[in-house]
Amino acid sequence: MSLKLIAVFLLFALLSVYIAFLNPQDVHLRLTQSLSLQVPAIVLILGSVAAGIAIAAAANGIFLIRELPKRARSALQAGRRERLRTRLGKTLEQAENALAAGRGPKAAPLFQKILDLEPGHLPSLCRLGVLMRKEGKFREALELHGKASRLSPGNIRILSELAEDYAASGQNDREVDVLNSVLELDRNSLETLGKLRDAWLKIPDWDRAYGAQRAILRLTKPPELEKEQDRFAEIIHANAMRHYKNGAVEMAKIEFKRAIRENGRSLPAYISLGDIYSRENLWKEAAKTWKTAYHNTQSPVCLQRLQKFHETSPAGFKDLVKLYEEAVRSSKNASKTRLAIMLASLLMEKGENDKAARTLETLPGDAPLAGHILLATARQARDGNGYLPDVSRSIVNKTRQAVFQFACGDCRAPAKEWAAHCPSCGAWNRVTWGPV
């Protein structure tokens, strides 16, 4: 018995003694007109309390009996829910293990089994939708992810998967709508902004793609910032080339200049703009563009382009040689060696064999074979013996041609000429002057 109950009983006993002491007389209790009882006051009080307790106990017992079926049903339902939860947990674990092991065909029916038991199971809706999309069943994927998004409207992961479904099925307008919904939940999501940019490019809507990329640049920090700046220049360059192929040359120029403003290191924008000027016989503008490109990018491709202009006049040739010499002095290691070979090849074409020999004599011992071949040829011509056997002349000509070979920095595939995208792997701005 608890202390609280003992205290109540003691208080009630003291109260009974107190009432009995103050009321020693009997109480005349009439039950009917002819039947009456005389009982002590304390007995009447205690009897009334006892009757109240008995009535309350009886009422409580009746209530418990009435609630017993409900409690039994609740217990059964709780047991079923617990068994279902355990079963779902085991099936979900099996499905997740199959998915982690790369066994999608085994995981899909397990996720479907979970959905048969609990149609609103969000993880299964999401994962099964992804599997359907990978199998090319876009309608089923859209239904699953659409249902999941209705059950959980603020779930970014589910909305992102739904956007992927629309993208995979070619419904780019719907993809944009879903991605904008995701951005309303998280304005600073770089992943979502990147998907939105790509969606605008597929539509295409260039201005909105520019806007999405600018938003990415505002949120990106080094070292990823440089990569995103290059991506922005690539997008603008693609739009410029679209204008150029459609005959809108002036619009193409504007876009190339925009690319240069957004990213002063964008070699493709400089080269393409200079090429347009050269096709229009605006050689001074072309040379100015390529020279600026070299100062900002230090790419030998710019020097090669400048030869088209500067070789046409003695003064221009001197400027080109000076630019090469500055490039050699400011470069180091392999770049210095390659630039020296390029300069020597240029000098030999103009008959300045002595200067070419002096340039090549500074090469290190481990310089490429082309450098040593050109050095031997320049010395032979400088010393007055201009005769070369046919085989030697063929080797020299091939060596000089190899000086200006190009290759992709990613896939290492050779290229006949410079290009903004690698002809083999499509890499952006990775084609450069290759090893000789």
C-alpha positions as CSV (number, residue, x, y, z in Angstrom):
1,M,0.0,0.0,0.0
2,S,1.4,3.4,-1.0
3,L,2.0,6.2,1.5
4,K,-0.5,8.4,-0.2
5,L,-3.3,5.8,0.3
6,I,-2.3,5.3,3.9
7,A,-2.4,9.0,4.5
8,V,-5.9,9.2,2.9
9,F,-7.2,6.4,5.2
10,L,-5.7,8.0,8.3
11,L,-7.3,11.3,7.4
12,F,-10.7,9.7,6.8
13,A,-10.4,7.8,10.2
14,L,-9.6,11.0,12.0
15,L,-12.5,12.8,10.3
16,S,-14.8,9.9,11.3
17,V,-13.7,10.0,15.0
18,Y,-14.2,13.8,15.0
19,I,-17.7,13.6,13.6
20,A,-18.7,10.7,16.0
21,F,-17.4,12.7,18.9
22,L,-19.4,15.8,18.0
23,N,-22.5,13.8,17.0
24,P,-23.0,11.0,19.6
25,Q,-26.7,10.9,19.0
26,D,-28.4,8.5,16.6
27,V,-29.8,9.6,13.3
28,H,-33.5,8.7,12.7
29,L,-33.5,7.3,9.2
30,R,-37.1,6.7,7.7
31,L,-37.1,4.2,4.9
32,T,-40.9,4.1,4.4
33,Q,-43.9,5.6,6.2
34,S,-44.0,2.6,8.5
35,L,-40.3,1.6,8.5
36,S,-37.5,3.6,10.0
37,L,-34.1,3.0,11.5
38,Q,-32.0,4.7,14.1
39,V,-28.3,4.5,13.3
40,P,-25.4,6.4,14.7
41,A,-24.3,9.4,12.6
42,I,-20.8,7.9,12.0
43,V,-22.4,4.7,10.7
44,L,-24.5,6.6,8.2
45,I,-21.5,8.6,7.0
46,L,-19.3,5.5,6.6
47,G,-22.1,3.6,4.9
48,S,-22.7,6.4,2.4
49,V,-19.0,6.5,1.6
50,A,-18.9,2.7,1.2
51,A,-22.0,2.8,-1.0
52,G,-20.4,5.5,-3.2
53,I,-17.2,3.5,-3.5
54,A,-19.1,0.3,-4.4
55,I,-21.2,2.2,-7.1
56,A,-18.0,3.7,-8.6
57,A,-16.2,0.4,-8.6
58,A,-19.2,-1.2,-10.3
59,A,-19.4,1.5,-12.9
60,N,-15.6,1.3,-13.6
61,G,-16.0,-2.5,-14.0
62,I,-18.8,-2.1,-16.5
63,F,-16.7,0.4,-18.4
64,L,-13.7,-1.9,-18.5
65,I,-15.9,-4.8,-19.7
66,R,-17.3,-2.6,-22.5
67,E,-13.8,-1.4,-23.6
68,L,-12.3,-4.9,-23.5
69,P,-13.2,-5.7,-27.2
70,K,-11.8,-2.4,-28.4
71,R,-8.6,-3.0,-26.5
72,A,-8.4,-6.5,-27.9
73,R,-8.8,-5.2,-31.5
74,S,-6.2,-2.5,-30.9
75,A,-3.8,-5.1,-29.6
76,L,-4.4,-7.2,-32.6
77,Q,-3.9,-4.3,-35.0
78,A,-0.7,-3.3,-33.2
79,G,0.5,-6.8,-33.6
80,R,-0.3,-6.8,-37.3
81,R,1.5,-3.5,-37.8
82,E,4.5,-4.7,-35.9
83,R,4.7,-7.9,-38.0
84,L,4.2,-5.9,-41.2
85,R,6.9,-3.5,-40.1
86,T,9.3,-6.3,-39.5
87,R,8.4,-8.0,-42.8
88,L,8.8,-4.7,-44.7
89,G,12.2,-4.1,-43.0
90,K,13.5,-7.5,-44.0
91,T,12.3,-7.2,-47.6
92,L,13.7,-3.6,-47.8
93,E,17.1,-4.8,-46.6
94,Q,17.1,-7.6,-49.2
95,A,16.2,-5.1,-51.9
96,E,18.9,-2.6,-50.8
97,N,21.5,-5.4,-50.7
98,A,20.6,-6.5,-54.2
99,L,20.7,-2.9,-55.4
100,A,24.1,-2.3,-53.8
101,A,25.4,-5.5,-55.5
102,G,24.3,-4.1,-58.9
103,R,21.5,-6.6,-59.3
104,G,18.7,-4.3,-60.3
105,P,16.5,-7.1,-61.8
106,K,16.5,-8.8,-58.5
107,A,15.8,-5.6,-56.5
108,A,12.9,-4.4,-58.6
109,P,10.4,-7.2,-57.6
110,L,11.4,-6.8,-54.0
111,F,10.6,-3.1,-54.0
112,Q,7.3,-4.0,-55.8
113,K,6.5,-6.5,-53.1
114,I,7.0,-3.8,-50.5
115,L,4.6,-1.5,-52.4
116,D,2.0,-4.3,-52.6
117,L,2.1,-4.4,-48.8
118,E,2.4,-0.6,-48.3
119,P,1.6,1.4,-51.4
120,G,2.8,4.7,-49.9
121,H,6.3,3.4,-49.0
122,L,8.4,6.4,-50.2
123,P,11.9,4.7,-50.3
124,S,10.5,1.9,-52.5
125,L,8.7,4.3,-54.8
126,C,11.8,6.3,-55.3
127,R,14.2,3.4,-55.8
128,L,11.9,1.4,-58.0
129,G,11.3,4.5,-60.1
130,V,15.1,4.9,-60.7
131,L,15.3,1.2,-61.8
132,M,12.4,1.7,-64.2
133,R,14.2,4.8,-65.7
134,K,17.4,2.9,-66.2
135,E,15.5,0.2,-68.0
136,G,14.0,2.8,-70.3
137,K,10.5,2.4,-68.8
138,F,9.9,6.1,-68.5
139,R,6.1,6.0,-68.1
140,E,6.4,3.7,-65.1
141,A,9.2,5.8,-63.6
142,L,7.1,8.9,-63.9
143,E,4.1,7.3,-62.3
144,L,6.2,6.1,-59.3
145,H,8.0,9.3,-58.7
146,G,4.9,11.3,-59.4
147,K,3.0,9.4,-56.7
148,A,6.0,9.8,-54.3
149,S,6.0,13.6,-55.0
150,R,2.3,13.9,-54.2
151,L,2.8,12.0,-50.9
152,S,5.8,14.2,-50.0
153,P,5.7,17.5,-51.9
154,G,8.7,19.0,-50.2
155,N,11.1,16.1,-50.7
156,I,14.0,17.4,-52.9
157,R,15.4,14.0,-53.6
158,I,12.1,12.7,-55.0
159,L,11.5,15.9,-57.1
160,S,15.1,15.6,-58.5
161,E,14.4,12.0,-59.5
162,L,11.2,13.2,-61.2
163,A,13.1,15.8,-63.1
164,E,15.6,13.1,-64.2
165,D,12.6,11.1,-65.5
166,Y,11.4,14.0,-67.6
167,A,14.9,14.7,-68.9
168,A,15.4,11.0,-69.9
169,S,12.0,11.0,-71.7
170,G,12.8,14.2,-73.6
171,Q,10.2,16.3,-71.8
172,N,12.5,19.2,-71.1
173,D,9.8,21.7,-70.5
174,R,8.3,19.6,-67.7
175,E,11.9,19.0,-66.4
176,V,12.4,22.8,-66.1
177,D,9.1,23.1,-64.1
178,V,10.1,20.5,-61.6
179,L,13.6,21.9,-61.2
180,N,12.2,25.3,-60.6
181,S,10.1,23.8,-57.8
182,V,13.2,22.3,-56.3
183,L,14.9,25.8,-56.4
184,E,12.0,27.2,-54.5
185,L,12.9,24.8,-51.7
186,D,16.6,25.5,-51.9
187,R,17.8,28.5,-54.0
188,N,21.5,27.7,-53.5
189,S,21.5,24.2,-54.8
190,L,24.4,24.0,-57.3
191,E,23.4,20.6,-58.5
192,T,19.9,21.8,-59.3
193,L,21.2,24.9,-61.0
194,G,23.5,22.8,-63.1
195,K,20.6,20.5,-64.2
196,L,18.5,23.6,-65.0
197,R,21.2,25.1,-67.1
198,D,21.5,21.9,-69.1
199,A,17.8,21.7,-69.5
200,W,17.7,25.3,-70.9
201,L,20.5,24.3,-73.4
202,K,18.5,21.3,-74.6
203,I,15.3,23.4,-75.3
204,P,17.3,25.6,-76.2
205,D,16.9,28.9,-74.4
206,W,20.4,30.5,-74.4
207,D,19.6,33.6,-72.3
208,R,18.1,31.5,-69.5
209,A,21.0,29.1,-69.7
210,Y,23.3,32.1,-69.3
211,G,21.3,33.2,-66.3
212,A,21.5,29.8,-64.6
213,Q,25.3,29.6,-65.2
214,R,25.8,33.1,-63.7
215,A,23.9,31.9,-60.6
216,I,26.3,28.9,-60.5
217,L,29.3,31.2,-60.7
218,R,28.0,33.4,-57.8
219,L,27.7,30.3,-55.6
220,T,30.9,28.5,-56.7
221,K,34.3,29.0,-54.9
222,P,37.8,28.0,-56.0
223,P,39.1,25.6,-57.2
224,E,35.8,24.7,-58.9
225,L,35.2,28.3,-59.9
226,E,37.7,28.1,-62.8
227,K,36.0,25.0,-64.1
228,E,32.6,26.7,-64.1
229,Q,34.1,29.8,-65.8
230,D,35.4,27.6,-68.6
231,R,32.0,26.0,-68.8
232,F,30.3,29.4,-69.2
233,A,32.7,30.3,-72.0
234,E,32.0,26.9,-73.7
235,I,28.2,27.6,-73.6
236,I,28.7,31.1,-75.1
237,H,31.1,29.8,-77.7
238,A,28.5,27.1,-78.7
239,N,25.9,29.9,-79.2
240,A,28.3,32.0,-81.2
241,M,29.1,29.1,-83.5
242,R,25.4,28.5,-84.0
243,H,25.0,32.1,-85.1
244,Y,28.0,31.8,-87.4
245,K,26.8,28.6,-89.0
246,N,23.4,30.3,-89.6
247,G,25.1,33.2,-91.4
248,A,24.7,35.7,-88.5
249,V,28.4,36.6,-88.5
250,E,27.9,39.9,-86.5
251,M,25.9,38.1,-83.8
252,A,28.6,35.5,-83.7
253,K,31.3,38.2,-83.1
254,I,29.2,39.7,-80.3
255,E,28.9,36.3,-78.6
256,F,32.6,35.5,-79.0
257,K,33.4,38.9,-77.4
258,R,31.0,38.1,-74.6
259,A,32.8,34.8,-74.0
260,I,36.1,36.7,-73.7
261,R,34.6,39.2,-71.3
262,E,33.2,36.4,-69.1
263,N,36.5,34.4,-69.2
264,G,39.6,36.1,-70.4
265,R,41.4,32.7,-70.6
266,S,39.0,31.3,-73.1
267,L,41.4,30.3,-75.9
268,P,38.6,29.0,-78.3
269,A,36.8,32.3,-78.2
270,Y,39.9,34.2,-79.1
271,I,40.9,31.8,-81.9
272,S,37.4,31.6,-83.4
273,L,37.0,35.4,-83.3
274,G,40.4,35.9,-85.0
275,D,39.6,33.3,-87.6
276,I,36.4,35.2,-88.5
277,Y,38.4,38.4,-88.9
278,S,40.9,36.6,-91.1
279,R,38.2,35.2,-93.4
280,E,37.0,38.8,-93.8
281,N,40.6,39.9,-94.6
282,L,40.6,42.0,-91.4
283,W,44.1,40.8,-90.6
284,K,45.0,43.6,-88.2
285,E,42.0,42.8,-86.1
286,A,42.7,39.1,-86.3
287,A,46.4,39.6,-85.3
288,K,45.4,41.9,-82.4
289,T,42.9,39.2,-81.2
290,W,45.5,36.4,-81.4
291,K,48.2,38.5,-79.7
292,T,45.9,39.3,-76.8
293,A,45.0,35.6,-76.7
294,Y,48.7,34.7,-76.3
295,H,49.3,37.2,-73.5
296,N,46.3,35.9,-71.6
297,T,46.6,32.1,-72.3
298,Q,50.3,31.5,-73.3
299,S,49.1,29.0,-75.9
300,P,51.4,28.2,-78.8
301,V,48.3,28.0,-81.0
302,C,48.1,31.8,-80.9
303,L,51.7,32.0,-82.2
304,Q,50.9,29.6,-85.0
305,R,47.8,31.7,-86.0
306,L,49.9,34.9,-86.0
307,Q,52.3,33.4,-88.6
308,K,49.5,33.6,-91.1
309,F,49.6,37.4,-90.8
310,H,53.1,38.3,-89.9
311,E,54.8,36.1,-92.6
312,T,53.4,38.4,-95.3
313,S,55.7,41.3,-94.5
314,P,59.3,41.8,-93.3
315,A,58.2,44.0,-90.4
316,G,55.5,41.6,-89.4
317,F,58.0,38.7,-89.5
318,K,60.3,40.6,-87.1
319,D,57.4,41.2,-84.7
320,L,56.6,37.5,-84.8
321,V,60.2,36.5,-84.1
322,K,60.3,39.0,-81.2
323,L,57.1,37.6,-79.8
324,Y,58.5,34.0,-80.1
325,E,61.7,35.1,-78.4
326,E,59.7,36.7,-75.5
327,A,57.7,33.5,-75.2
328,V,60.8,31.3,-75.1
329,R,62.4,33.5,-72.4
330,S,59.3,33.5,-70.2
331,S,58.7,29.7,-70.5
332,K,60.2,26.9,-68.6
333,N,61.0,23.2,-69.0
334,A,59.1,21.4,-71.8
335,S,57.2,24.5,-73.0
336,K,60.4,26.4,-73.4
337,T,61.9,23.6,-75.5
338,R,58.9,23.3,-77.7
339,L,58.7,27.0,-78.3
340,A,62.4,27.1,-79.1
341,I,61.8,24.4,-81.7
342,M,58.9,26.3,-83.2
343,L,61.0,29.5,-83.4
344,A,63.9,27.6,-85.0
345,S,61.6,26.0,-87.6
346,L,60.2,29.5,-88.4
347,L,63.6,31.0,-88.8
348,M,64.8,28.1,-91.1
349,E,61.8,28.7,-93.4
350,K,63.1,32.2,-93.9
351,G,66.7,31.1,-94.4
352,E,68.0,32.5,-91.0
353,N,69.9,29.3,-90.3
354,D,72.5,30.9,-88.1
355,K,69.9,32.4,-85.7
356,A,68.0,29.1,-85.8
357,A,71.1,27.2,-84.8
358,R,71.9,29.6,-81.9
359,T,68.3,29.2,-80.7
360,L,68.5,25.4,-80.8
361,E,72.0,25.2,-79.2
362,T,70.4,26.3,-75.9
363,L,68.3,23.1,-75.8
364,P,69.0,20.6,-73.0
365,G,70.4,17.2,-73.8
366,D,67.1,15.4,-73.3
367,A,65.3,17.6,-75.8
368,P,63.0,15.9,-78.3
369,L,64.7,14.3,-81.4
370,A,63.1,16.9,-83.6
371,G,65.2,19.6,-82.0
372,H,68.4,17.7,-82.6
373,I,67.6,17.0,-86.2
374,L,66.7,20.7,-86.8
375,L,69.9,21.8,-85.1
376,A,72.0,19.5,-87.2
377,T,70.3,20.8,-90.4
378,A,70.6,24.5,-89.4
379,R,74.4,24.0,-88.6
380,Q,74.9,22.3,-91.9
381,A,73.2,25.1,-93.8
382,R,75.0,27.8,-91.8
383,D,78.4,26.3,-92.4
384,G,77.9,26.5,-96.2
385,N,77.1,22.9,-97.0
386,G,73.6,23.2,-98.3
387,Y,73.5,19.7,-99.8
388,L,71.2,17.2,-98.1
389,P,70.6,13.6,-99.3
390,D,67.0,12.9,-100.4
391,V,66.5,10.7,-97.3
392,S,67.8,13.3,-94.9
393,R,65.8,16.0,-96.6
394,S,62.6,13.9,-96.2
395,I,63.4,13.4,-92.5
396,V,63.9,17.1,-92.0
397,N,60.7,18.0,-93.8
398,K,58.7,15.5,-91.7
399,T,60.3,16.8,-88.5
400,R,59.4,20.4,-89.3
401,Q,55.8,19.3,-90.0
402,A,55.7,17.5,-86.7
403,V,56.6,20.7,-84.9
404,F,53.0,21.9,-85.4
405,Q,51.2,18.7,-84.6
406,F,48.3,18.8,-82.2
407,A,46.9,16.3,-79.6
408,C,44.2,16.2,-77.0
409,G,45.3,16.6,-73.4
410,D,42.7,14.1,-72.2
411,C,42.6,11.2,-74.7
412,R,46.0,12.0,-76.3
413,A,44.5,11.4,-79.7
414,P,46.3,13.4,-82.5
415,A,44.5,16.1,-84.4
416,K,45.4,17.6,-87.8
417,E,44.6,21.1,-86.6
418,W,43.5,22.9,-83.5
419,A,39.8,22.7,-82.5
420,A,37.7,24.0,-79.7
421,H,36.5,20.4,-79.0
422,C,38.6,17.3,-79.4
423,P,37.5,15.4,-82.5
424,S,37.9,12.1,-80.7
425,C,36.5,12.5,-77.2
426,G,34.8,15.9,-77.5
427,A,36.7,17.5,-74.6
428,W,36.5,21.3,-74.4
429,N,39.6,23.4,-74.9
430,R,42.0,20.4,-74.6
431,V,43.5,20.3,-78.1
432,T,46.9,21.8,-77.9
433,W,50.3,21.7,-79.5
434,G,51.3,18.1,-79.0
435,P,54.6,16.4,-78.3
436,V,57.0,16.2,-81.2
